[in-house]
Amino acid sequence: MPGVSARGLSHEERRQLAVNLTRVLSLYRSILDAYIIEFFTDSLWGTLPCSWQEALDGLNPPQLATLLLGMPGDGEVVRYRSVWPLTLLALKSTAYALAFNRTPGFQTPSEFLENPSQSSRLTAPFRKHVRPKKQHEIRRLGELVKKLSDLTGCTQVVDVGSGQGHLSRFMSLGLGLKVKSIEGDQRLVERAQHLDQELLQALEKEEKRNPQVVQIGSRRSPHHVVQWVDPRTRCEELLLPLEDSPQGGARLLLTGLHACGDLSVALLRHFSCCPEVEALASVGCCYMKLSDPGGYPLSQWVATLPGYELSYRLREGACHALEEYAQRLQKAGPGLRTHCYRAALETVIRHAQPKLRRPGVQGIPRVHELKIEEYVQRGLQRVGLDPQLPLNLAALRAHQAQENRVVAFFSLALLLAPLVETLILLDRLLYLQEQGFHSELLPIFSPELSPRNLVLVATKGPLGQAFSVLESEDS
């Protein structure tokens, strides 16, 4: 999907992009703020301009993927069946033009060409217990961190929100970095320590079989710490060196793979406020968990713009996987009807109990095999209502007939969602720039594997062309 290159924008260009984004998001906020489960209760289709309704009505899922999301299937030719209104074409063009380009410098992860389940760039011990998505992520981010550490002279890497320690293990035992691994969940830390020992044993066996290929003699496991990192306060544990540096002080590199919500904000603040921290490589996620205020906005510039506010719904929508949903549309699987079924269920819930709105409905298995009335009955039971309530089958059938409209409205919201993520990440770039630091965003993961694939890289000294080296597939 085309867009703005996140790299190389001047300070003024970043500011102007923020202005443009807030203006566009203000124009289309009603679409982004809408909950698809309220499609029928709030008559969402009727909120669209009539000309948009005419253009989108009747489009099947593959046509939506091709014409609206701009993601045609292999070999597919884009053909409009009618003349679209200029306002809808303008929305589509604007969504493409203002979002950060998330396409990395490689078309397909070369590591999975031989086997889609095993990265050829990781040896077998590092792949154990790690899914392909995570294999791709730890290799790409780990190698970027290694390169950035070498360029900035950092003596220690701190992996914040490290979970089971897959990234920390690869950086320490695979790349030879000194790594402190910080995680707030004691159970995850215990699991990480167990996996450390398991990996060490596997590597020792590999070294005995082939000492020329595997050499782990000078490498050591990451140092694990159980610690919650508060974005509002300085975390001394995070800054403590693992050992005394002969130069008299540790130079730290902070990293976090999909640091959730405020955790990514904590990394930014520790980088900007702590002299021990020399570099940062952070991939954020779960924007809906950002504190409000506190987590967004961070920059003075964005905070002054009219319409900068991002509701929970907008931030939650920015976490959806646009490329993955486009693939689902192209396949036109029956699972797409879940949106329509859930929206129909909401009408029944509110008729039975008007004050009960948007209740969480635990996943109902094999939705695509159920008739709509069967789904509604199971859904009523899940939210504590009588599943034998009398149902208006004619109304449910009428809702089901609008399945493609529901999918079309949801696709419109997804088309705009990358603009929200762009504004959040742009705010972070501007914040660091206001502090006098150099920062860039690099798309390092395949977006089909990892939707949150932009890593924010920051340093306290100029690196110039080094950022292009960090982004390359062979880094």
LUMVO-679425 format. One line per 3 residues: for each residue z, y, x of C-alpha. Coordinates in steps of 0.02 Angstrom, whole numbers. Layout:
<atoms>
Z,Y,X; ... .
</atoms>
This chain:
<atoms>
0,0,0; -50,168,78; 72,310,102 .
149,433,222; 174,373,399; 361,380,428 .
332,413,612; 289,576,696; 328,698,554 .
390,868,613; 552,940,547; 455,1056,433 .
345,915,369; 499,812,328; 572,959,233 .
413,986,134; 402,801,92; 578,810,22 .
527,958,-86; 375,864,-152; 475,708,-188 .
610,796,-288; 477,885,-391; 384,725,-432 .
543,628,-470; 597,766,-589; 431,753,-681 .
441,565,-707; 630,542,-714; 623,477,-892 .
522,325,-836; 635,290,-688; 795,316,-787 .
744,196,-924; 816,21,-936; 682,-106,-977 .
805,-203,-1088; 802,-50,-1202; 613,-57,-1223 .
628,-89,-1409; 795,-8,-1450; 741,156,-1370 .
554,142,-1413; 507,164,-1230; 322,134,-1260 .
318,284,-1376; 390,396,-1239; 228,379,-1140 .
83,499,-1172; -39,429,-1301; -180,430,-1174 .
-74,323,-1057; -37,202,-1197; -222,183,-1232 .
-263,153,-1049; -124,26,-1019; -120,-62,-1187 .
-195,-234,-1178; -199,-246,-988; -145,-418,-930 .
-28,-440,-781; -165,-465,-648; -252,-308,-709 .
-88,-211,-695; -67,-272,-517; -243,-219,-472 .
-269,-58,-571; -93,16,-580; -2,-49,-427 .
-159,-48,-319; -131,-225,-256; -284,-328,-301 .
-292,-514,-269; -392,-586,-126; -575,-544,-147 .
-545,-452,-310; -651,-299,-350; -561,-153,-434 .
-649,-113,-598; -578,1,-732; -623,-57,-907 .
-607,121,-972; -590,299,-908; -407,329,-869 .
-328,498,-907; -315,614,-758; -127,626,-778 .
-106,438,-756; -225,435,-608; -129,581,-534 .
34,485,-553; -41,334,-465; -114,438,-323 .
47,536,-301; 153,379,-295; 40,311,-158 .
30,475,-61; 215,521,-52; 298,354,-18 .
330,299,160; 203,172,218; 294,7,235 .
151,-90,314; 197,-148,490; 77,-160,635 .
32,-340,594; -54,-413,441; 35,-581,431 .
189,-633,530; 105,-732,668; 261,-837,690 .
229,-927,524; 45,-968,543; 80,-1148,595 .
228,-1181,480; 280,-1062,339; 461,-1123,352 .
487,-1112,539; 461,-964,654; 364,-1015,807 .
448,-872,901; 622,-947,881; 676,-1111,960 .
744,-1246,844; 930,-1210,876; 909,-1029,818 .
818,-1082,661; 953,-1201,599; 1042,-1139,442 .
924,-988,437; 792,-965,303; 616,-905,351 .
650,-728,288; 805,-714,397; 717,-796,545 .
585,-660,536; 716,-522,519; 834,-573,658 .
692,-599,780; 607,-433,743; 766,-328,736 .
848,-420,880; 700,-390,995; 692,-207,943 .
878,-188,980; 853,-269,1151; 712,-149,1192 .
810,1,1128; 964,-53,1225; 864,-64,1386 .
782,106,1357; 947,195,1322; 1056,105,1449 .
1177,39,1319; 1306,-84,1382; 1359,-157,1216 .
1286,-189,1043; 1394,-177,887; 1326,-273,737 .
1410,-199,582; 1417,-299,421; 1365,-454,518 .
1397,-585,383; 1376,-759,454; 1321,-686,620 .
1140,-744,628; 1080,-580,705; 1229,-569,823 .
1201,-746,885; 1017,-715,920; 1054,-553,1012 .
1193,-629,1118; 1141,-809,1150; 955,-782,1129 .
928,-612,1212; 1079,-600,1327; 1157,-444,1252 .
1344,-410,1244; 1379,-407,1058; 1529,-363,952 .
1509,-428,774; 1607,-336,638; 1625,-408,462 .
1753,-372,326; 1755,-546,248; 1870,-667,341 .
1778,-819,270; 1610,-758,336; 1686,-726,507 .
1758,-902,514; 1588,-972,464; 1505,-866,600 .
1624,-932,733; 1589,-1110,678; 1401,-1080,689 .
1425,-1002,862; 1501,-1163,928; 1369,-1268,844 .
1231,-1164,924; 1312,-1170,1095; 1317,-1359,1088 .
1135,-1367,1035; 1083,-1250,1175; 1180,-1351,1304 .
1086,-1507,1250; 921,-1413,1261; 965,-1351,1435 .
1003,-1526,1497; 836,-1589,1428; 734,-1441,1494 .
832,-1329,1614; 677,-1226,1657; 657,-1166,1477 .
835,-1144,1414; 963,-1060,1526; 1123,-1001,1443 .
1239,-1000,1592; 1274,-812,1593; 1264,-788,1405 .
1410,-789,1286; 1443,-792,1101; 1468,-630,1005 .
1645,-565,991; 1691,-572,806; 1809,-448,723 .
1871,-445,544; 1865,-262,496; 1809,-154,350 .
1713,-2,409; 1749,152,304; 1609,282,305 .
1736,422,283; 1846,384,434; 1820,346,617 .
1833,159,652; 1918,140,821; 1890,-49,824 .
1704,-21,811; 1707,88,968; 1819,-19,1079 .
1724,-91,1228; 1724,-279,1254; 1765,-252,1437 .
1790,-109,1557; 1626,-34,1614; 1608,1,1800 .
1536,171,1753; 1698,212,1663; 1644,201,1482 .
1543,94,1363; 1377,154,1295; 1360,79,1123 .
1213,36,1013; 1253,16,828; 1149,-96,719 .
1157,-169,544; 1034,-286,459; 1027,-232,276 .
1191,-138,289; 1242,-126,108; 1272,40,20 .
1394,152,113; 1395,39,265; 1228,111,321 .
1303,285,297; 1451,236,406; 1330,188,545 .
1246,358,534; 1411,452,541; 1481,352,685 .
1319,380,780; 1323,568,751; 1510,593,781 .
1556,472,920; 1504,511,1100; 1518,326,1145 .
1372,284,1029; 1206,313,1114; 1082,231,995 .
1062,165,818; 949,37,733; 992,18,550 .
906,-66,402; 990,-11,241; 990,-89,68 .
1084,-87,-99; 1059,100,-125; 1144,91,-296 .
1308,58,-205; 1305,225,-115; 1454,335,-155 .
1417,483,-266; 1453,603,-188; 1468,552,-6 .
1330,425,20; 1187,536,-39; 1133,668,-1 .
1185,680,181; 1072,821,237; 1104,1003,199 .
921,1028,156; 907,895,21; 1071,952,-57 .
993,1123,-91; 838,1058,-181; 826,1065,-371 .
819,890,-442; 886,802,-287; 1010,701,-391 .
979,513,-399; 1067,417,-536; 1129,240,-516 .
977,178,-613; 855,266,-496; 941,200,-340 .
949,25,-412; 764,29,-452; 724,77,-272 .
787,-94,-216; 656,-192,-312; 523,-288,-217 .
358,-204,-264; 247,-321,-163; 335,-476,-230 .
317,-415,-410; 133,-379,-384; 111,-559,-328 .
199,-617,-486; 81,-511,-589; -70,-585,-502 .
-9,-761,-541; 28,-709,-722; 165,-840,-735 .
262,-865,-896; 420,-804,-808; 360,-624,-836 .
409,-639,-1019; 593,-629,-970; 584,-438,-982 .
520,-448,-1160; 643,-582,-1214; 791,-486,-1144 .
734,-326,-1230; 718,-419,-1395; 893,-491,-1370 .
961,-314,-1348; 898,-267,-1522; 992,-415,-1599 .
1151,-376,-1501; 1153,-194,-1558; 1118,-242,-1738 .
1266,-362,-1734; 1382,-249,-1632; 1317,-71,-1611 .
1444,-21,-1479; 1397,-165,-1364; 1261,-98,-1249 .
1176,-177,-1099; 1298,-323,-1082; 1268,-433,-933 .
1180,-594,-981; 1200,-732,-855; 1038,-815,-805 .
967,-927,-941; 876,-1072,-857; 691,-1108,-890 .
665,-955,-1000; 477,-982,-1001; 499,-1147,-1093 .
603,-1072,-1234; 545,-999,-1398; 604,-820,-1416 .
731,-865,-1551; 804,-1002,-1439; 824,-876,-1298 .
909,-752,-1415; 1031,-883,-1478; 1080,-931,-1302 .
1094,-749,-1253; 1208,-711,-1399; 1323,-850,-1344 .
1324,-784,-1165; 1388,-614,-1224; 1520,-685,-1340 .
1429,-666,-1506; 1394,-798,-1637; 1233,-890,-1587 .
1206,-937,-1769; 1184,-759,-1828; 1038,-746,-1949 .
883,-688,-1855; 735,-587,-1914; 601,-703,-1847 .
459,-587,-1899; 535,-445,-1797; 560,-560,-1647 .
380,-618,-1656; 322,-437,-1665; 424,-398,-1509 .
350,-549,-1419; 175,-488,-1459; 213,-333,-1353 .
251,-432,-1197; 111,-351,-1096; 172,-177,-1146 .
345,-218,-1082; 272,-278,-917; 162,-122,-907 .
310,-4,-929; 411,-99,-799; 262,-89,-680 .
255,100,-704; 437,114,-651; 407,2,-500 .
258,109,-449; 376,258,-436; 525,167,-361 .
466,181,-178; 475,371,-197; 663,355,-225 .
686,248,-70; 579,371,28; 690,516,-24 .
849,422,23; 782,376,195; 706,548,221 .
876,624,184; 949,519,325; 814,574,446 .
845,756,403; 1033,732,420; 1013,666,597 .
888,801,640; 1011,934,579; 1137,860,701 .
1012,881,843; 964,697,863; 794,615,872 .
759,483,740; 613,386,668; 579,254,535 .
483,100,589; 415,-35,472; 460,-192,570 .
469,-331,439; 332,-401,330; 364,-318,159 .
314,-480,71; 458,-568,159; 582,-425,168 .
561,-280,44; 684,-167,136; 585,-167,297 .
605,9,368; 725,21,516; 800,190,557 .
804,211,745; 899,356,822; 945,408,999 .
1041,551,1078; 909,578,1210; 720,595,1195 .
621,434,1204; 448,505,1172; 316,369,1160 .
446,231,1172; 455,223,982; 278,153,974 .
333,16,1095; 481,-25,984; 368,-50,832 .
244,-169,911; 239,-353,863; 262,-405,1044 .
418,-298,1072 .
</atoms>
